[in-house]
Amino acid sequence: MPSDNKKNIIGIKSEINSIKKSVLNFNFQKSTGQLDKTSNIRKAKRKIAVLKTKLNQEKKEKNA
């Protein structure tokens, strides 16, 4: 079971990094006027927040 928890943490961290790269790309597109749906930035940031919350919960379960 502990290995599953560690795999979850690693998966969540990699997904967060991937979404952060997307946000950076969205910001570049927005500054050049190429981004049509600016709501994508907000959705991606919200997804990062959800994943960070999930990550903290996984860490608490690991320590408990």
PyMOL Python script that loads the backbone (N, CA, C, O; Angstrom):
from pymol import cmd

cmd.read_pdbstr("""\
ATOM      1  N   MET A   1       0.804  -1.210   0.000  1.00  0.00           N
ATOM      2  CA  MET A   1       0.000   0.000   0.000  1.00  0.00           C
ATOM      3  C   MET A   1       0.847   1.274   0.000  1.00  0.00           C
ATOM      4  O   MET A   1       0.498   2.219  -0.708  1.00  0.00           O
ATOM      5  N   PRO A   2       1.937   1.343   0.758  1.00  0.00           N
ATOM      6  CA  PRO A   2       2.742   2.567   0.728  1.00  0.00           C
ATOM      7  C   PRO A   2       3.281   2.882  -0.658  1.00  0.00           C
ATOM      8  O   PRO A   2       3.425   4.052  -1.013  1.00  0.00           O
ATOM      9  N   SER A   3       3.580   1.855  -1.446  1.00  0.00           N
ATOM     10  CA  SER A   3       4.105   2.129  -2.787  1.00  0.00           C
ATOM     11  C   SER A   3       3.043   2.774  -3.673  1.00  0.00           C
ATOM     12  O   SER A   3       3.362   3.604  -4.524  1.00  0.00           O
ATOM     13  N   ASP A   4       1.782   2.394  -3.476  1.00  0.00           N
ATOM     14  CA  ASP A   4       0.697   3.023  -4.230  1.00  0.00           C
ATOM     15  C   ASP A   4       0.601   4.503  -3.898  1.00  0.00           C
ATOM     16  O   ASP A   4       0.393   5.336  -4.780  1.00  0.00           O
ATOM     17  N   ASN A   5       0.753   4.824  -2.619  1.00  0.00           N
ATOM     18  CA  ASN A   5       0.699   6.209  -2.177  1.00  0.00           C
ATOM     19  C   ASN A   5       1.825   7.010  -2.812  1.00  0.00           C
ATOM     20  O   ASN A   5       1.624   8.142  -3.251  1.00  0.00           O
ATOM     21  N   LYS A   6       3.010   6.412  -2.855  1.00  0.00           N
ATOM     22  CA  LYS A   6       4.165   7.097  -3.450  1.00  0.00           C
ATOM     23  C   LYS A   6       3.952   7.304  -4.951  1.00  0.00           C
ATOM     24  O   LYS A   6       4.303   8.352  -5.493  1.00  0.00           O
ATOM     25  N   LYS A   7       3.373   6.299  -5.620  1.00  0.00           N
ATOM     26  CA  LYS A   7       3.083   6.424  -7.052  1.00  0.00           C
ATOM     27  C   LYS A   7       2.071   7.539  -7.296  1.00  0.00           C
ATOM     28  O   LYS A   7       2.195   8.300  -8.255  1.00  0.00           O
ATOM     29  N   ASN A   8       1.066   7.632  -6.419  1.00  0.00           N
ATOM     30  CA  ASN A   8       0.067   8.696  -6.545  1.00  0.00           C
ATOM     31  C   ASN A   8       0.716  10.062  -6.412  1.00  0.00           C
ATOM     32  O   ASN A   8       0.427  10.974  -7.186  1.00  0.00           O
ATOM     33  N   ILE A   9       1.600  10.201  -5.418  1.00  0.00           N
ATOM     34  CA  ILE A   9       2.269  11.486  -5.191  1.00  0.00           C
ATOM     35  C   ILE A   9       3.107  11.870  -6.400  1.00  0.00           C
ATOM     36  O   ILE A   9       3.083  13.020  -6.838  1.00  0.00           O
ATOM     37  N   ILE A  10       3.845  10.914  -6.936  1.00  0.00           N
ATOM     38  CA  ILE A  10       4.689  11.186  -8.110  1.00  0.00           C
ATOM     39  C   ILE A  10       3.819  11.561  -9.313  1.00  0.00           C
ATOM     40  O   ILE A  10       4.151  12.482 -10.058  1.00  0.00           O
ATOM     41  N   GLY A  11       2.716  10.852  -9.498  1.00  0.00           N
ATOM     42  CA  GLY A  11       1.808  11.143 -10.606  1.00  0.00           C
ATOM     43  C   GLY A  11       1.191  12.520 -10.499  1.00  0.00           C
ATOM     44  O   GLY A  11       1.077  13.240 -11.490  1.00  0.00           O
ATOM     45  N   ILE A  12       0.793  12.882  -9.287  1.00  0.00           N
ATOM     46  CA  ILE A  12       0.185  14.201  -9.072  1.00  0.00           C
ATOM     47  C   ILE A  12       1.209  15.298  -9.339  1.00  0.00           C
ATOM     48  O   ILE A  12       0.892  16.302  -9.977  1.00  0.00           O
ATOM     49  N   LYS A  13       2.437  15.110  -8.852  1.00  0.00           N
ATOM     50  CA  LYS A  13       3.477  16.128  -9.062  1.00  0.00           C
ATOM     51  C   LYS A  13       3.776  16.304 -10.546  1.00  0.00           C
ATOM     52  O   LYS A  13       3.956  17.430 -11.012  1.00  0.00           O
ATOM     53  N   SER A  14       3.832  15.204 -11.293  1.00  0.00           N
ATOM     54  CA  SER A  14       4.120  15.321 -12.726  1.00  0.00           C
ATOM     55  C   SER A  14       2.964  16.012 -13.455  1.00  0.00           C
ATOM     56  O   SER A  14       3.187  16.778 -14.392  1.00  0.00           O
ATOM     57  N   GLU A  15       1.740  15.741 -13.028  1.00  0.00           N
ATOM     58  CA  GLU A  15       0.585  16.399 -13.654  1.00  0.00           C
ATOM     59  C   GLU A  15       0.583  17.898 -13.357  1.00  0.00           C
ATOM     60  O   GLU A  15       0.249  18.706 -14.223  1.00  0.00           O
ATOM     61  N   ILE A  16       0.959  18.266 -12.124  1.00  0.00           N
ATOM     62  CA  ILE A  16       1.042  19.682 -11.757  1.00  0.00           C
ATOM     63  C   ILE A  16       2.072  20.390 -12.637  1.00  0.00           C
ATOM     64  O   ILE A  16       1.817  21.481 -13.146  1.00  0.00           O
ATOM     65  N   ASN A  17       3.245  19.759 -12.813  1.00  0.00           N
ATOM     66  CA  ASN A  17       4.278  20.362 -13.645  1.00  0.00           C
ATOM     67  C   ASN A  17       3.812  20.528 -15.086  1.00  0.00           C
ATOM     68  O   ASN A  17       4.095  21.541 -15.727  1.00  0.00           O
ATOM     69  N   SER A  18       3.105  19.539 -15.585  1.00  0.00           N
ATOM     70  CA  SER A  18       2.587  19.606 -16.948  1.00  0.00           C
ATOM     71  C   SER A  18       1.599  20.760 -17.107  1.00  0.00           C
ATOM     72  O   SER A  18       1.643  21.492 -18.096  1.00  0.00           O
ATOM     73  N   ILE A  19       0.716  20.916 -16.138  1.00  0.00           N
ATOM     74  CA  ILE A  19      -0.282  21.987 -16.217  1.00  0.00           C
ATOM     75  C   ILE A  19       0.387  23.345 -16.061  1.00  0.00           C
ATOM     76  O   ILE A  19      -0.031  24.312 -16.698  1.00  0.00           O
ATOM     77  N   LYS A  20       1.425  23.436 -15.222  1.00  0.00           N
ATOM     78  CA  LYS A  20       2.151  24.695 -15.075  1.00  0.00           C
ATOM     79  C   LYS A  20       2.779  25.116 -16.402  1.00  0.00           C
ATOM     80  O   LYS A  20       2.802  26.303 -16.730  1.00  0.00           O
ATOM     81  N   LYS A  21       3.285  24.150 -17.164  1.00  0.00           N
ATOM     82  CA  LYS A  21       3.849  24.455 -18.484  1.00  0.00           C
ATOM     83  C   LYS A  21       2.754  24.960 -19.416  1.00  0.00           C
ATOM     84  O   LYS A  21       2.978  25.865 -20.219  1.00  0.00           O
ATOM     85  N   SER A  22       1.571  24.369 -19.301  1.00  0.00           N
ATOM     86  CA  SER A  22       0.444  24.812 -20.123  1.00  0.00           C
ATOM     87  C   SER A  22       0.057  26.249 -19.787  1.00  0.00           C
ATOM     88  O   SER A  22      -0.217  27.048 -20.682  1.00  0.00           O
ATOM     89  N   VAL A  23       0.033  26.576 -18.493  1.00  0.00           N
ATOM     90  CA  VAL A  23      -0.312  27.932 -18.071  1.00  0.00           C
ATOM     91  C   VAL A  23       0.701  28.927 -18.629  1.00  0.00           C
ATOM     92  O   VAL A  23       0.331  30.001 -19.105  1.00  0.00           O
ATOM     93  N   LEU A  24       1.971  28.566 -18.567  1.00  0.00           N
ATOM     94  CA  LEU A  24       3.008  29.433 -19.115  1.00  0.00           C
ATOM     95  C   LEU A  24       2.788  29.652 -20.611  1.00  0.00           C
ATOM     96  O   LEU A  24       2.911  30.771 -21.110  1.00  0.00           O
ATOM     97  N   ASN A  25       2.467  28.581 -21.311  1.00  0.00           N
ATOM     98  CA  ASN A  25       2.200  28.667 -22.744  1.00  0.00           C
ATOM     99  C   ASN A  25       0.969  29.531 -23.017  1.00  0.00           C
ATOM    100  O   ASN A  25       0.964  30.340 -23.944  1.00  0.00           O
ATOM    101  N   PHE A  26      -0.081  29.351 -22.196  1.00  0.00           N
ATOM    102  CA  PHE A  26      -1.286  30.166 -22.353  1.00  0.00           C
ATOM    103  C   PHE A  26      -0.964  31.645 -22.156  1.00  0.00           C
ATOM    104  O   PHE A  26      -1.468  32.492 -22.894  1.00  0.00           O
ATOM    105  N   ASN A  27      -0.131  31.961 -21.169  1.00  0.00           N
ATOM    106  CA  ASN A  27       0.221  33.354 -20.921  1.00  0.00           C
ATOM    107  C   ASN A  27       0.993  33.959 -22.090  1.00  0.00           C
ATOM    108  O   ASN A  27       0.783  35.120 -22.439  1.00  0.00           O
ATOM    109  N   PHE A  28       1.884  33.177 -22.694  1.00  0.00           N
ATOM    110  CA  PHE A  28       2.593  33.659 -23.882  1.00  0.00           C
ATOM    111  C   PHE A  28       1.619  33.901 -25.035  1.00  0.00           C
ATOM    112  O   PHE A  28       1.708  34.911 -25.733  1.00  0.00           O
ATOM    113  N   GLN A  29       0.692  32.966 -25.226  1.00  0.00           N
ATOM    114  CA  GLN A  29      -0.296  33.118 -26.293  1.00  0.00           C
ATOM    115  C   GLN A  29      -1.178  34.341 -26.040  1.00  0.00           C
ATOM    116  O   GLN A  29      -1.529  35.063 -26.974  1.00  0.00           O
ATOM    117  N   LYS A  30      -1.532  34.570 -24.777  1.00  0.00           N
ATOM    118  CA  LYS A  30      -2.380  35.713 -24.439  1.00  0.00           C
ATOM    119  C   LYS A  30      -1.659  37.022 -24.741  1.00  0.00           C
ATOM    120  O   LYS A  30      -2.256  37.964 -25.263  1.00  0.00           O
ATOM    121  N   SER A  31      -0.364  37.074 -24.406  1.00  0.00           N
ATOM    122  CA  SER A  31       0.386  38.313 -24.617  1.00  0.00           C
ATOM    123  C   SER A  31       0.580  38.622 -26.098  1.00  0.00           C
ATOM    124  O   SER A  31       0.715  39.785 -26.477  1.00  0.00           O
ATOM    125  N   THR A  32       0.593  37.587 -26.936  1.00  0.00           N
ATOM    126  CA  THR A  32       0.752  37.817 -28.368  1.00  0.00           C
ATOM    127  C   THR A  32      -0.588  37.900 -29.099  1.00  0.00           C
ATOM    128  O   THR A  32      -0.633  38.111 -30.311  1.00  0.00           O
ATOM    129  N   GLY A  33      -1.682  37.731 -28.343  1.00  0.00           N
ATOM    130  CA  GLY A  33      -3.004  37.843 -28.946  1.00  0.00           C
ATOM    131  C   GLY A  33      -3.459  36.595 -29.672  1.00  0.00           C
ATOM    132  O   GLY A  33      -4.399  36.661 -30.464  1.00  0.00           O
ATOM    133  N   GLN A  34      -2.825  35.465 -29.432  1.00  0.00           N
ATOM    134  CA  GLN A  34      -3.186  34.227 -30.124  1.00  0.00           C
ATOM    135  C   GLN A  34      -4.171  33.363 -29.338  1.00  0.00           C
ATOM    136  O   GLN A  34      -4.728  32.411 -29.882  1.00  0.00           O
ATOM    137  N   LEU A  35      -4.387  33.686 -28.073  1.00  0.00           N
ATOM    138  CA  LEU A  35      -5.254  32.864 -27.229  1.00  0.00           C
ATOM    139  C   LEU A  35      -6.702  33.318 -27.377  1.00  0.00           C
ATOM    140  O   LEU A  35      -7.047  34.460 -27.076  1.00  0.00           O
ATOM    141  N   ASP A  36      -7.542  32.393 -27.849  1.00  0.00           N
ATOM    142  CA  ASP A  36      -8.954  32.715 -28.049  1.00  0.00           C
ATOM    143  C   ASP A  36      -9.750  32.596 -26.755  1.00  0.00           C
ATOM    144  O   ASP A  36     -10.561  33.465 -26.437  1.00  0.00           O
ATOM    145  N   LYS A  37      -9.518  31.524 -26.014  1.00  0.00           N
ATOM    146  CA  LYS A  37     -10.272  31.278 -24.781  1.00  0.00           C
ATOM    147  C   LYS A  37      -9.379  31.563 -23.580  1.00  0.00           C
ATOM    148  O   LYS A  37      -8.622  30.700 -23.136  1.00  0.00           O
ATOM    149  N   THR A  38      -9.476  32.762 -23.068  1.00  0.00           N
ATOM    150  CA  THR A  38      -8.651  33.124 -21.912  1.00  0.00           C
ATOM    151  C   THR A  38      -9.112  32.405 -20.648  1.00  0.00           C
ATOM    152  O   THR A  38      -8.398  32.390 -19.646  1.00  0.00           O
ATOM    153  N   SER A  39     -10.291  31.816 -20.691  1.00  0.00           N
ATOM    154  CA  SER A  39     -10.784  31.067 -19.535  1.00  0.00           C
ATOM    155  C   SER A  39      -9.943  29.815 -19.281  1.00  0.00           C
ATOM    156  O   SER A  39      -9.969  29.257 -18.184  1.00  0.00           O
ATOM    157  N   ASN A  40      -9.198  29.376 -20.297  1.00  0.00           N
ATOM    158  CA  ASN A  40      -8.349  28.199 -20.128  1.00  0.00           C
ATOM    159  C   ASN A  40      -7.281  28.429 -19.060  1.00  0.00           C
ATOM    160  O   ASN A  40      -6.894  27.494 -18.360  1.00  0.00           O
ATOM    161  N   ILE A  41      -6.810  29.650 -18.932  1.00  0.00           N
ATOM    162  CA  ILE A  41      -5.797  29.969 -17.927  1.00  0.00           C
ATOM    163  C   ILE A  41      -6.384  29.745 -16.537  1.00  0.00           C
ATOM    164  O   ILE A  41      -5.772  29.095 -15.690  1.00  0.00           O
ATOM    165  N   ARG A  42      -7.553  30.280 -16.319  1.00  0.00           N
ATOM    166  CA  ARG A  42      -8.210  30.150 -15.014  1.00  0.00           C
ATOM    167  C   ARG A  42      -8.521  28.690 -14.692  1.00  0.00           C
ATOM    168  O   ARG A  42      -8.339  28.251 -13.556  1.00  0.00           O
ATOM    169  N   LYS A  43      -8.988  27.942 -15.682  1.00  0.00           N
ATOM    170  CA  LYS A  43      -9.312  26.532 -15.475  1.00  0.00           C
ATOM    171  C   LYS A  43      -8.057  25.733 -15.118  1.00  0.00           C
ATOM    172  O   LYS A  43      -8.096  24.857 -14.254  1.00  0.00           O
ATOM    173  N   ALA A  44      -6.957  26.039 -15.783  1.00  0.00           N
ATOM    174  CA  ALA A  44      -5.712  25.324 -15.513  1.00  0.00           C
ATOM    175  C   ALA A  44      -5.194  25.642 -14.114  1.00  0.00           C
ATOM    176  O   ALA A  44      -4.730  24.748 -13.406  1.00  0.00           O
ATOM    177  N   LYS A  45      -5.270  26.902 -13.716  1.00  0.00           N
ATOM    178  CA  LYS A  45      -4.826  27.285 -12.372  1.00  0.00           C
ATOM    179  C   LYS A  45      -5.690  26.621 -11.306  1.00  0.00           C
ATOM    180  O   LYS A  45      -5.190  26.193 -10.266  1.00  0.00           O
ATOM    181  N   ARG A  46      -6.972  26.540 -11.571  1.00  0.00           N
ATOM    182  CA  ARG A  46      -7.881  25.890 -10.630  1.00  0.00           C
ATOM    183  C   ARG A  46      -7.564  24.399 -10.520  1.00  0.00           C
ATOM    184  O   ARG A  46      -7.621  23.826  -9.432  1.00  0.00           O
ATOM    185  N   LYS A  47      -7.232  23.776 -11.650  1.00  0.00           N
ATOM    186  CA  LYS A  47      -6.867  22.359 -11.655  1.00  0.00           C
ATOM    187  C   LYS A  47      -5.595  22.138 -10.833  1.00  0.00           C
ATOM    188  O   LYS A  47      -5.485  21.143 -10.116  1.00  0.00           O
ATOM    189  N   ILE A  48      -4.637  23.060 -10.935  1.00  0.00           N
ATOM    190  CA  ILE A  48      -3.415  22.974 -10.137  1.00  0.00           C
ATOM    191  C   ILE A  48      -3.761  23.032  -8.648  1.00  0.00           C
ATOM    192  O   ILE A  48      -3.212  22.271  -7.852  1.00  0.00           O
ATOM    193  N   ALA A  49      -4.662  23.923  -8.278  1.00  0.00           N
ATOM    194  CA  ALA A  49      -5.057  24.057  -6.870  1.00  0.00           C
ATOM    195  C   ALA A  49      -5.705  22.774  -6.361  1.00  0.00           C
ATOM    196  O   ALA A  49      -5.438  22.345  -5.238  1.00  0.00           O
ATOM    197  N   VAL A  50      -6.549  22.167  -7.176  1.00  0.00           N
ATOM    198  CA  VAL A  50      -7.205  20.918  -6.795  1.00  0.00           C
ATOM    199  C   VAL A  50      -6.157  19.818  -6.616  1.00  0.00           C
ATOM    200  O   VAL A  50      -6.218  19.049  -5.656  1.00  0.00           O
ATOM    201  N   LEU A  51      -5.207  19.746  -7.531  1.00  0.00           N
ATOM    202  CA  LEU A  51      -4.177  18.720  -7.450  1.00  0.00           C
ATOM    203  C   LEU A  51      -3.265  18.922  -6.238  1.00  0.00           C
ATOM    204  O   LEU A  51      -2.846  17.952  -5.606  1.00  0.00           O
ATOM    205  N   LYS A  52      -2.958  20.180  -5.915  1.00  0.00           N
ATOM    206  CA  LYS A  52      -2.125  20.451  -4.741  1.00  0.00           C
ATOM    207  C   LYS A  52      -2.854  20.048  -3.463  1.00  0.00           C
ATOM    208  O   LYS A  52      -2.236  19.543  -2.526  1.00  0.00           O
ATOM    209  N   THR A  53      -4.160  20.271  -3.425  1.00  0.00           N
ATOM    210  CA  THR A  53      -4.954  19.850  -2.274  1.00  0.00           C
ATOM    211  C   THR A  53      -4.917  18.336  -2.150  1.00  0.00           C
ATOM    212  O   THR A  53      -4.736  17.796  -1.059  1.00  0.00           O
ATOM    213  N   LYS A  54      -5.088  17.665  -3.261  1.00  0.00           N
ATOM    214  CA  LYS A  54      -5.049  16.206  -3.280  1.00  0.00           C
ATOM    215  C   LYS A  54      -3.663  15.698  -2.852  1.00  0.00           C
ATOM    216  O   LYS A  54      -3.553  14.701  -2.138  1.00  0.00           O
ATOM    217  N   LEU A  55      -2.628  16.384  -3.290  1.00  0.00           N
ATOM    218  CA  LEU A  55      -1.262  16.024  -2.936  1.00  0.00           C
ATOM    219  C   LEU A  55      -1.046  16.136  -1.425  1.00  0.00           C
ATOM    220  O   LEU A  55      -0.445  15.255  -0.810  1.00  0.00           O
ATOM    221  N   ASN A  56      -1.540  17.222  -0.836  1.00  0.00           N
ATOM    222  CA  ASN A  56      -1.415  17.397   0.608  1.00  0.00           C
ATOM    223  C   ASN A  56      -2.177  16.323   1.373  1.00  0.00           C
ATOM    224  O   ASN A  56      -1.723  15.862   2.420  1.00  0.00           O
ATOM    225  N   GLN A  57      -3.331  15.924   0.852  1.00  0.00           N
ATOM    226  CA  GLN A  57      -4.099  14.865   1.494  1.00  0.00           C
ATOM    227  C   GLN A  57      -3.343  13.538   1.427  1.00  0.00           C
ATOM    228  O   GLN A  57      -3.328  12.778   2.395  1.00  0.00           O
ATOM    229  N   GLU A  58      -2.721  13.264   0.288  1.00  0.00           N
ATOM    230  CA  GLU A  58      -1.940  12.034   0.129  1.00  0.00           C
ATOM    231  C   GLU A  58      -0.769  12.015   1.104  1.00  0.00           C
ATOM    232  O   GLU A  58      -0.459  10.979   1.694  1.00  0.00           O
ATOM    233  N   LYS A  59      -0.123  13.165   1.270  1.00  0.00           N
ATOM    234  CA  LYS A  59       1.017  13.243   2.190  1.00  0.00           C
ATOM    235  C   LYS A  59       0.559  13.027   3.630  1.00  0.00           C
ATOM    236  O   LYS A  59       1.251  12.368   4.407  1.00  0.00           O
ATOM    237  N   LYS A  60      -0.612  13.582   3.996  1.00  0.00           N
ATOM    238  CA  LYS A  60      -1.134  13.387   5.357  1.00  0.00           C
ATOM    239  C   LYS A  60      -1.466  11.931   5.599  1.00  0.00           C
ATOM    240  O   LYS A  60      -1.203  11.409   6.682  1.00  0.00           O
ATOM    241  N   GLU A  61      -2.044  11.260   4.601  1.00  0.00           N
ATOM    242  CA  GLU A  61      -2.370   9.845   4.742  1.00  0.00           C
ATOM    243  C   GLU A  61      -1.093   9.020   4.908  1.00  0.00           C
ATOM    244  O   GLU A  61      -1.056   8.051   5.666  1.00  0.00           O
ATOM    245  N   LYS A  62      -0.076   9.417   4.200  1.00  0.00           N
ATOM    246  CA  LYS A  62       1.208   8.698   4.275  1.00  0.00           C
ATOM    247  C   LYS A  62       1.803   8.815   5.684  1.00  0.00           C
ATOM    248  O   LYS A  62       2.339   7.846   6.220  1.00  0.00           O
ATOM    249  N   ASN A  63       1.703  10.002   6.270  1.00  0.00           N
ATOM    250  CA  ASN A  63       2.273  10.230   7.590  1.00  0.00           C
ATOM    251  C   ASN A  63       1.401   9.660   8.715  1.00  0.00           C
ATOM    252  O   ASN A  63       1.898   9.406   9.812  1.00  0.00           O
ATOM    253  N   ALA A  64       0.129   9.461   8.453  1.00  0.00           N
ATOM    254  CA  ALA A  64      -0.780   8.974   9.499  1.00  0.00           C
ATOM    255  C   ALA A  64      -0.655   7.488   9.715  1.00  0.00           C
ATOM    256  O   ALA A  64      -1.351   6.926  10.560  1.00  0.00           O
TER     257      ALA A  64
END
""", "prot")
cmd.dss("prot")
cmd.show_as("cartoon", "prot")
cmd.util.cbc("prot")
cmd.orient("prot")
